[in-house]
Amino acid sequence: MEKIKWSGTIISIQPRTNVWRYRCDNRTHSHIGYNIFLDGIVEGETRQFSVAISERQQQTVGFRISDAACVGARKEQLTKQCGKKTA
């Protein structure tokens, strides 16, 4: 399956959780990752879109609102660099 090329600026980050009940009102939560909402370019088209990432990706990269994010060209991995050279 081919990856979709995208890049953009983060406008919102929302946690994704599973909440389920057992035995009356006891609840349990399972944190499964984050939805990142962006303004940017998807396959050459400018628009708003969202991307789901894992909790580990968020812990590793630490995305914040107004960060630039994209799919890296070489390893198809999520990054904050978006082609910027780091010294």
Contacts in CASP RR format, 6 or more apart in sequence:
PFRMAT RR
TARGET T0000
AUTHOR 0000-0000-0000
METHOD contacts of the structure
MODEL  1
MEKIKWSGTIISIQPRTNVWRYRCDNRTHSHIGYNIFLDGIVEGETRQFS
VAISERQQQTVGFRISDAACVGARKEQLTKQCGKKTA
3 71 0 8 1.000
3 76 0 8 1.000
4 42 0 8 1.000
4 43 0 8 1.000
4 71 0 8 1.000
5 42 0 8 1.000
5 43 0 8 1.000
5 44 0 8 1.000
5 71 0 8 1.000
5 73 0 8 1.000
6 38 0 8 1.000
6 40 0 8 1.000
6 41 0 8 1.000
6 42 0 8 1.000
6 43 0 8 1.000
6 49 0 8 1.000
6 51 0 8 1.000
6 70 0 8 1.000
6 71 0 8 1.000
7 40 0 8 1.000
7 41 0 8 1.000
7 68 0 8 1.000
7 69 0 8 1.000
7 70 0 8 1.000
7 71 0 8 1.000
7 82 0 8 1.000
8 38 0 8 1.000
8 39 0 8 1.000
8 40 0 8 1.000
8 41 0 8 1.000
8 68 0 8 1.000
8 69 0 8 1.000
8 70 0 8 1.000
8 82 0 8 1.000
9 38 0 8 1.000
9 39 0 8 1.000
9 40 0 8 1.000
9 66 0 8 1.000
9 67 0 8 1.000
9 68 0 8 1.000
9 69 0 8 1.000
10 36 0 8 1.000
10 37 0 8 1.000
10 38 0 8 1.000
10 63 0 8 1.000
10 64 0 8 1.000
10 65 0 8 1.000
10 66 0 8 1.000
10 67 0 8 1.000
10 68 0 8 1.000
10 69 0 8 1.000
11 37 0 8 1.000
11 38 0 8 1.000
11 39 0 8 1.000
11 48 0 8 1.000
11 65 0 8 1.000
12 36 0 8 1.000
12 37 0 8 1.000
12 65 0 8 1.000
13 34 0 8 1.000
13 35 0 8 1.000
13 36 0 8 1.000
13 37 0 8 1.000
13 58 0 8 1.000
13 63 0 8 1.000
13 64 0 8 1.000
13 65 0 8 1.000
14 34 0 8 1.000
14 35 0 8 1.000
14 37 0 8 1.000
15 31 0 8 1.000
15 33 0 8 1.000
15 34 0 8 1.000
15 35 0 8 1.000
16 31 0 8 1.000
16 32 0 8 1.000
16 33 0 8 1.000
16 34 0 8 1.000
16 35 0 8 1.000
16 52 0 8 1.000
17 29 0 8 1.000
17 30 0 8 1.000
17 31 0 8 1.000
17 32 0 8 1.000
18 29 0 8 1.000
18 30 0 8 1.000
18 32 0 8 1.000
19 27 0 8 1.000
19 28 0 8 1.000
19 29 0 8 1.000
19 30 0 8 1.000
20 27 0 8 1.000
20 28 0 8 1.000
20 30 0 8 1.000
21 27 0 8 1.000
22 28 0 8 1.000
31 55 0 8 1.000
32 54 0 8 1.000
32 55 0 8 1.000
33 52 0 8 1.000
33 53 0 8 1.000
33 54 0 8 1.000
33 55 0 8 1.000
33 58 0 8 1.000
34 52 0 8 1.000
34 53 0 8 1.000
34 55 0 8 1.000
34 57 0 8 1.000
34 58 0 8 1.000
34 63 0 8 1.000
35 50 0 8 1.000
35 51 0 8 1.000
35 52 0 8 1.000
36 50 0 8 1.000
36 51 0 8 1.000
36 52 0 8 1.000
36 53 0 8 1.000
36 63 0 8 1.000
36 69 0 8 1.000
37 48 0 8 1.000
37 49 0 8 1.000
37 50 0 8 1.000
38 48 0 8 1.000
38 49 0 8 1.000
38 50 0 8 1.000
38 51 0 8 1.000
38 69 0 8 1.000
39 47 0 8 1.000
39 48 0 8 1.000
40 46 0 8 1.000
40 47 0 8 1.000
40 48 0 8 1.000
40 49 0 8 1.000
41 47 0 8 1.000
42 49 0 8 1.000
51 69 0 8 1.000
51 78 0 8 1.000
53 63 0 8 1.000
53 78 0 8 1.000
57 78 0 8 1.000
61 78 0 8 1.000
61 79 0 8 1.000
61 80 0 8 1.000
62 80 0 8 1.000
63 69 0 8 1.000
63 80 0 8 1.000
67 80 0 8 1.000
68 80 0 8 1.000
68 82 0 8 1.000
68 84 0 8 1.000
69 78 0 8 1.000
69 79 0 8 1.000
69 80 0 8 1.000
69 82 0 8 1.000
70 78 0 8 1.000
70 79 0 8 1.000
70 81 0 8 1.000
70 82 0 8 1.000
70 83 0 8 1.000
71 77 0 8 1.000
71 78 0 8 1.000
71 79 0 8 1.000
72 78 0 8 1.000
72 79 0 8 1.000
72 81 0 8 1.000
72 82 0 8 1.000
72 83 0 8 1.000
END
